[in-house]
Amino acid sequence: MSIDQGTNSTRCILFDHRGRLVSVAQKPHQQHFPRPGWVEHDALEIWHNLQRAVPEALSDVGVGVDQVAAVGLANQRETTVLWDRRTGAPLGRAIVWQDTRTAPLVDDLLQRPGEEFFEERCSLPPSTYFSALRIRWLFDHVKGLQERAQDGEVLFGTMETWLIWNLTGGADGGLHITDVTNASRTMLMNTRTLTWDGELLEFFGVPRPMLPEIRSSAETYGEAHALLPGVLITAALGDQQAALFGQTCFSPGEAKCTYGTGGFLLLNTGNDLVRSRHGLLTTIGYKIGDQQPVYALEGSIAVTGALVQWFRDRLGMIGSAAEIETLARTVEDNGGCYIVPAFSGLFAPHWRSDARGVIVGLTSYITKGHLARAVLEATGWQTREVVDAMNADSSVAIEQLKVDGGMTADNLLMQFVADVLDVPVVRPMVAETVSLGAAYAAGLAAGYWPDLEVLRRNWHRAAQWLPDMDPALRESEYDNWKRAVERSLGWVRAPESS
């Protein structure tokens, strides 16, 4: 069983020995936007949704709890939950990975002690993306919270930590753990020692008693008490690392991109910790039991599918996400129009929190078909920027890109990605690779699958797109895209000091 706690919903999925999806139950949760740039979730709502999804997934195929070999979790990674150790009640809403309220803190960190201090320890640049700044922000804005955390009354976790704690007993002895992939996204874990870093904890003022124990991505954590009594919990991975695992990218040089709310491209770099010089993140890919950690380079794109949702829900240009391909096909090209979706700044490879979204090249010729095409092309060009950075950082150039996520159903987009990258793009039979990766890791730890080779043999190609774009057109269009990106920068100005 895989529990996939994502940005928009929580899913429970059952997989069989051949890695085939047997049953799925999905429960969406509410997105809260209390202020511009703020994004929040209700952690209790998410736990309650899981309590509904698990029985539904089991009953749909008439499976009992005793037939579940193990359970693994995948989760939206940097989203931050604080809760009361004694009551189990969340202390306010969870602050989501997309939230940008910590931007002033980022500006301070870039001044002192500077990027190198962080990159030497946690391999991450200061950004609104990561959990440590959210904890610091909460301490600065909620009176007495830091003192309570110091006294051991307050617990911190990302979503897998919160759910495992509740599954294993909650306030009545629940396990307070995380795995190395999620811990590597906090800015608090040392990426070489895989332990909480004393200097980083001191710098951010984060008390050690509030932090979960760091474990491998695949090992026996303990038994569930709630929902799945007696079932072993044997895996946890951040969603993008789970997708890398589900795509069976087990060898250095293999890469995948997941197209969901955002876009996340990960390249396996093996046991080598490769420090990016081109705006990528060094992260833990996965760690199986006592084995050496496998590292990865990641390019995180904040807005891909979210741009299609905006086009549908905010502008009302389409009635469903699938309609965007039909609308985009009503025109031959983008008509000279480009959309840079820097709704919450730009992530990799730019890392500019001062950027905001722009539409450039508008003329009276532009129709909503051109806009639809520009929406899709924005995902393609952002992917190209990240792949260029990966090829510059890595000794092995990406020769093929494995893709997954909801947007891969859009054939026009996938062809465009192949065209702008000039490499084949392939999609597997099982599109739910985040969930599959969590299930694979759990099954591996529980002995349900014997080794990685068996998992690799389960992978089957469902579709492939081959590049078919004139090289001169590719480069001139890419140049236009880069000029559009330049116009998105510097929009948010720092407040003038009094």
Secondary structure, 3 states (H helix, E strand, C coil): CEEEECCCEEEEEEECCCCCEEEEEEEECCCECCCCCCCEECHHHHHHHHHHHHHHHHHHCCCCHHHCCCEEEEECCCCEEEEECCCCCECCCEECCCCCCCHHHHHHHHHCCCHHHHHHHCCCCCCCCCHHHHHHHHHHHCCCHHHHHHCCCEEEECHHHHHHHHHCCCCCCCCCEEEHHHHCCCCCEECCCCEECHHHHHHHCCCHHHCCEEECCEEEEEECCCCCCCCEEEEEEEHHHHHHHHCCCCCCCCEEEEECCCEEEEEEEECCCCCCCCCCEEEEEECECCCCCEEEEEEEECCCHHHHHHHHHCCCCCCCCCHHHHHHCCCCCCCCCEEECCCCCECCCCCECCCCCEEECCCCCCCHHHHHHHHHHHHHHHHHHHHHHHHHHCCCCCCCEEEECHHHHCHHHHHHHHHHHCCCEEEECCCCHHHHHHHHHHHHHHCCCCCHHHHHHHCCEEEEECCCCCHHHHHHHHHHHHHHHHHHCCCCCCCCCC
